[in-house]
Amino acid sequence: MELFEIVFLVLCIFNILLSLFLLVRDDLEGVQKIAQIVIVWIVPFLGGIGLWLFHRSQDLPVKPNKGRFGGGPSDSTGGVGGDN
């Protein structure tokens, strides 16, 4: 086997696995699945890696805020109105 054939075979296996990964996702609608699989096959390597990284980041668990609410230690109305 030549190097080109090996690279082509690995790329096809990668695309097949990624297509199956997209098919079994529950958070995508049918049209989204088809569109993303088409992107994987049209832009073989970069499209596949990009979509895989995107979906991987969507699957990361969200860390709890430890009971705090809001964006930080400062008051949300601080400095507004000039009365402070």
N, C-alpha and C positions, 0 to 999 in steps of 0.2 A: 504494500500500500504506500502510496506517495503521501507526502505531508498534506497536500491539498485535500486528498480524500479523507484523511483523518480529521482535519479541521472541519470539513463539511459534515462528516458523520457526527462529531461532537456538537456542532451547531444545531443540527437537526434534532438530536436527542434533547438538547437544552430547550429548543422551541416546543417540542412535544410535551415535555414535562411542565413547562410554563403554561402551555395551553390547557393542560389538565388542571393545573393549579387555579387558573382563572375560571374554568368551568365549574369547579366545585365550590366556589365562593358564594356564600348566601347573601352577601351585602350588595351584590351587583344585579342589575336587571339584565334581561336577555340581550337587549340591544347593546348595553355596555360591555357585556361579555364578548359578543361578536366583534365589536369595534376594537376592543383591546387585543383580542386574538389576531385580528387582521394587522394591527400595528406590530405585534410580535413577529409576524411572518414577513411583513413588508420591510421593516427596519430590523433585521434579524438580531443582531447582537445588542446594539445600544437601546433599541426599543424594549427588548425583553428585560434587560437589566434595569432600565428606568422604571418600568411598570412593576417589576418585582420589588425594587426598593420602596416605591411608593406604597404598595400594599403592605409591605412589611412594617413600614412606619405607622400605618393605620391600625395594625394589630398589636402594637405595644400597649401594655396596660397603663391606665391613667393613675398617677400617684394621688392619693388623697391629700387634701389641703390641711389635715390635722385639726379640723374643727374651726378653722378661721375662715372668715368670709371677707372678701374684698381683695384689693390689689396690693396693699402694702401698709406700712405703719402710719402713714400720714392720713389725716382726716380728708375725706373726699371733698369737703367744702372749704378747706383751708386756703386762705389767700384770696377767696372770691368775695367781692363786695367791698373790700378795703376796711372793714370794721375790726379786723383782727389786731 
